[in-house]
Amino acid sequence: MIKEIKQIKTLEELQKLHSDTFGKNGTMTARLKDMKNLAGDARAALNAEASALRDAFRVAQDDLETVAMMAALETQKLDAAAPFDAPADFGAGRLHPLTMALSDLGAIFKHMGYGMRVGPEIEDDWHNFAALNVPLHHPARDMQDTFFVEGGNLLRTHTSAGQIRAMEKEGVPIKIFCPGATYRVDMDATHFPMFHQIEGLVIGSDITLSDLVKDLKTFLSLYFGLDDVPLRIRPSYFPFTEPSVEIDIKWDKKAGKLGQGGDWLEIVPGGMVHPNVLCNVEADPDKYQGFAFGLGLDRMAMLKYGLPDGRKFFEGDIRWIKANGV
């Protein structure tokens, strides 16, 4: 496949191949999920193959982006010293769609009794991985490949790290949501190297999976303005929850409408917090239990405002913001 990567001529083709390989349903992703069933030598070989492919994708992306940038510079002429004359219809500034989504989501969760907690974007291994039942060499780390900085720290791959910090500081019971930017080495129309999450956590003495479903039905109803929220619950796997679930919402794929139609759209992963996670924050798993879930803020904004390509969120094009902001 490395030879195939080197022969790709456009970023769009590279992004499609990357998604087919390392995306949620990608070929390499499926193999990595099955790593637990491999012997030691086969596991090491698969890790090496996955790392080589990631490196090849990064090199190809850098090369193609450089070519595209140089081609664009050849056609663009800009006098940085020229005065700026704003057009008559320039108007006032607009709120970015992500800002609007965060404001709406935050208001709903606060109305439901969740308190907001914000953690650092540069995290250590303990809070981002180990405390969340993802020890060193766990296959889940391959699916959360991130950016590392000096001192062994990293750019967080999820805001779950903030949940660990909150429980360490405040203890349990607890009912919080953690918004913020997160980072992973990923690229396609719906996945970006930097994206935003809102993760919820509820720990108490009698919290059950039905409480998770109830809260999510309430949230989705309020956020999308739906009277009825038909959901489908499927079993899944995450190292920090047990049992783990994927929750889908009814969706008319052709019309792009939620809450109706014959299709299903995966919208929220979650589950009951793993006892190991509770032990890692010195909470007694025989006394306390609870649920956690995660929402992609970028995706929630795309669904609510009908935006097909999330890459536009990061381009800074004022014309796009003017057309899609408030």
C-alpha positions in Angstrom: 0.0 0.0 0.0 2.9 2.4 0.6 3.7 2.3 -3.1 0.0 3.1 -3.8 0.2 6.1 -1.4 3.3 7.5 -3.1 1.5 7.4 -6.5 -1.5 9.5 -5.4 -1.6 12.9 -7.1 -4.4 14.8 -5.1 -5.2 15.4 -1.5 -8.8 14.2 -2.1 -7.6 10.8 -3.3 -5.2 10.6 -0.4 -7.9 11.5 2.1 -10.2 8.8 0.7 -7.5 6.1 0.9 -6.7 7.2 4.5 -10.3 7.0 5.5 -10.7 3.5 3.8 -7.6 2.4 5.7 -7.7 4.1 9.2 -11.3 5.4 9.3 -13.9 4.0 11.6 -14.7 1.2 9.2 -11.2 1.1 7.6 -9.3 -2.1 6.7 -6.4 -1.4 9.1 -8.7 -0.3 11.9 -10.5 -3.6 11.7 -7.2 -5.4 11.9 -6.1 -3.4 14.9 -9.3 -4.1 16.7 -8.5 -7.8 16.3 -5.0 -7.4 17.6 -5.9 -8.9 21.0 -6.3 -12.2 19.3 -2.8 -12.2 17.7 0.3 -13.8 19.1 3.2 -11.6 20.2 5.2 -11.6 17.0 2.2 -11.1 14.8 1.1 -8.2 17.0 4.5 -6.5 16.7 4.4 -7.0 13.0 1.0 -5.4 12.7 2.0 -2.5 14.8 5.0 -1.9 12.6 2.9 -2.1 9.5 0.4 0.4 10.9 3.1 2.8 11.9 4.8 2.6 8.5 1.5 3.3 6.8 0.8 6.3 9.0 4.3 7.7 8.2 3.7 7.2 4.5 0.3 9.1 4.7 2.0 12.0 6.6 4.8 12.3 4.1 2.4 12.2 1.2 0.1 14.7 2.8 3.0 17.1 3.4 4.2 16.8 -0.1 0.8 17.3 -1.7 0.0 20.2 0.5 3.3 21.9 -0.4 2.6 21.4 -4.1 -1.0 22.8 -3.7 0.3 25.8 -1.7 3.0 26.7 -4.2 0.5 26.4 -7.1 -1.9 28.7 -5.3 0.9 31.2 -4.5 1.7 31.4 -8.2 -1.8 32.7 -9.0 -2.2 35.0 -6.0 -0.9 38.5 -5.9 -1.4 40.5 -2.7 -0.1 44.0 -1.8 0.1 43.8 2.0 0.8 47.5 2.2 -2.4 48.5 0.3 -5.1 50.2 2.4 -8.2 48.2 3.2 -11.5 49.7 2.0 -14.4 47.7 3.5 -17.3 47.2 1.1 -20.5 49.0 2.0 -22.3 45.8 2.8 -19.4 44.4 5.0 -21.7 44.4 8.1 -21.0 43.3 11.6 -19.2 40.2 12.7 -21.0 36.8 13.0 -20.8 34.0 15.5 -19.0 31.0 14.2 -21.2 27.8 13.9 -19.0 26.0 16.4 -19.5 28.9 18.9 -23.3 28.7 18.4 -23.3 24.9 18.8 -21.2 25.1 22.0 -23.4 27.8 23.4 -26.6 25.7 22.7 -25.1 22.4 24.0 -23.7 24.0 27.2 -27.0 25.7 28.0 -28.9 22.4 27.6 -26.5 20.4 29.8 -26.5 23.1 32.5 -30.3 23.1 32.4 -30.2 19.3 32.9 -28.0 19.7 36.0 -24.6 19.1 34.6 -21.7 21.3 35.7 -19.0 22.4 33.2 -15.3 21.4 33.8 -12.5 22.4 31.5 -9.1 20.6 31.5 -5.7 21.4 29.8 -5.2 20.6 26.1 -1.6 19.4 26.8 -2.0 16.3 28.9 0.2 13.6 30.5 -0.1 9.9 29.7 -1.8 9.1 33.0 -4.8 11.4 32.5 -5.2 10.8 28.8 -4.7 7.0 28.7 -3.6 5.0 31.7 -6.3 6.3 34.2 -8.9 5.6 31.5 -8.0 1.9 31.5 -5.8 2.2 28.4 -2.4 1.0 29.6 0.8 1.2 27.6 0.7 -1.0 24.4 -3.1 -1.2 24.5 -4.4 -1.4 20.8 -6.8 1.6 21.5 -3.8 3.9 21.5 -3.2 3.1 17.9 -6.7 4.4 17.1 -6.0 7.6 19.0 -2.7 8.5 17.4 -1.9 12.0 18.5 0.8 14.7 18.6 3.5 14.5 21.2 5.5 17.4 22.8 8.6 17.6 24.9 8.7 15.9 28.2 6.6 12.9 27.1 3.3 14.9 27.2 0.8 15.0 24.4 -2.1 16.9 22.9 -5.2 15.2 24.4 -7.1 12.9 22.2 -10.4 13.3 24.1 -11.8 15.4 26.9 -12.2 12.3 29.0 -8.9 13.4 30.6 -10.8 16.3 32.1 -13.2 13.9 33.7 -10.3 12.1 35.4 -9.0 15.4 36.7 -12.4 16.4 38.0 -12.9 13.2 39.9 -9.4 13.3 41.4 -10.1 16.9 42.6 -13.8 16.7 43.6 -14.4 13.0 44.2 -17.8 11.3 43.6 -20.8 11.6 43.2 -20.3 13.9 40.3 -22.3 15.1 37.3 -20.3 17.1 34.7 -19.7 17.8 31.0 -16.2 18.6 29.6 -16.0 20.6 26.4 -12.8 21.5 24.5 -10.5 21.0 21.6 -8.9 17.6 21.0 -6.3 16.3 18.6 -5.7 13.1 16.6 -3.7 12.3 13.4 -6.7 12.1 11.1 -7.9 13.7 7.9 -11.1 13.5 5.8 -14.3 15.4 5.2 -15.6 14.5 8.7 -12.4 13.9 10.7 -9.7 16.5 11.4 -6.4 16.8 13.2 -8.0 19.2 15.6 -11.7 18.8 16.5 -14.0 19.5 19.5 -15.7 17.3 21.9 -18.2 17.5 24.7 -18.1 14.5 27.1 -20.5 13.8 29.9 -20.0 11.9 33.1 -22.5 11.0 35.9 -21.4 8.9 38.9 -23.6 8.1 41.8 -24.8 5.2 43.9 -27.7 4.0 41.8 -27.0 5.3 38.2 -27.9 2.8 35.4 -27.6 2.5 31.7 -31.3 3.6 31.4 -30.3 6.9 33.0 -27.8 7.4 30.1 -30.5 6.7 27.5 -33.0 9.0 29.3 -30.5 11.9 29.5 -29.5 11.5 25.8 -33.1 11.4 24.6 -33.8 14.6 26.6 -30.6 16.3 25.2 -31.2 15.3 21.6 -34.9 16.4 21.8 -33.9 19.9 23.1 -30.9 20.4 20.8 -32.6 19.3 17.5 -36.1 20.5 18.4 -37.6 17.0 18.1 -40.8 15.9 19.9 -39.9 12.3 19.4 -36.3 10.9 19.4 -36.2 7.3 18.1 -33.0 5.8 19.2 -31.3 2.4 18.6 -28.7 1.0 21.0 -26.0 -1.3 19.8 -23.2 -3.0 21.8 -19.7 -1.7 21.3 -16.3 -1.7 23.0 -14.4 1.1 24.7 -11.7 0.4 27.3 -13.0 2.9 29.7 -16.7 1.7 29.8 -18.3 -1.7 30.4 -20.8 -2.4 29.0 -20.2 0.0 26.1 -22.8 1.1 23.6 -23.3 3.0 20.4 -26.5 5.0 20.2 -28.0 5.7 16.8 -30.8 8.2 15.9 -33.4 7.7 13.2 -32.4 9.5 10.0 -33.7 10.1 6.5 -30.3 10.0 4.7 -31.6 11.2 1.4 -33.4 14.3 2.9 -30.8 14.8 5.6 -33.5 14.9 8.3 -33.1 13.5 11.8 -35.9 11.7 13.8 -37.5 10.2 10.7 -36.9 8.0 7.7 -35.6 4.4 7.5 -31.9 4.9 8.1 -29.9 5.1 11.3 -27.1 7.6 12.1 -24.5 6.8 14.8 -24.5 9.9 17.0 -23.3 9.1 20.6 -20.9 6.5 22.0 -21.0 5.8 25.7 -21.5 3.2 28.4 -21.1 2.5 32.1 -17.8 3.7 33.5 -15.4 0.7 33.9 -14.6 -0.3 37.5 -10.9 0.1 36.8 -11.4 3.8 36.0 -13.2 4.3 39.3 -10.4 2.6 41.2 -7.9 4.8 39.4 -9.6 7.9 41.0 -9.9 6.2 44.4 -13.7 5.7 44.1 -15.1 2.5 45.4 -16.7 0.5 42.5 -18.8 -1.5 44.9 -20.4 1.7 46.1 -20.5 3.9 43.0 -21.3 3.4 39.4 -22.2 5.7 36.5 -22.1 6.5 32.8 -20.0 8.5 30.4 -20.7 9.6 26.8 -19.1 11.6 24.1 -20.3 14.1 21.5 -18.4 15.5 18.5 -19.1 19.2 18.7 -18.1 19.7 15.0 -20.4 16.9 13.9 -23.3 18.2 16.0 -22.9 21.6 14.4 -22.8 20.1 10.9 -26.0 18.1 11.6 -27.9 21.0 13.1 -26.9 23.7 10.5 -26.8 21.4 7.5 -23.0 21.8 6.8 -21.6 19.0 4.6 -17.9 19.6 5.0 -16.4 20.2 8.4 -13.1 21.3 7.0 -14.8 24.7 6.4 -14.8 25.2 10.1 -11.0 25.8 10.1 -10.5 27.7 6.9 -11.3 31.2 8.3 -13.2 32.3 5.2 -15.3 35.2 6.3 -17.7 34.7 3.4 -18.5 31.2 4.6 -18.9 32.4 8.2 -21.2 35.3 7.0 -23.3 32.7 5.1 -23.5 30.2 8.0 -23.0 32.2 11.2 -25.4 34.4 13.2 
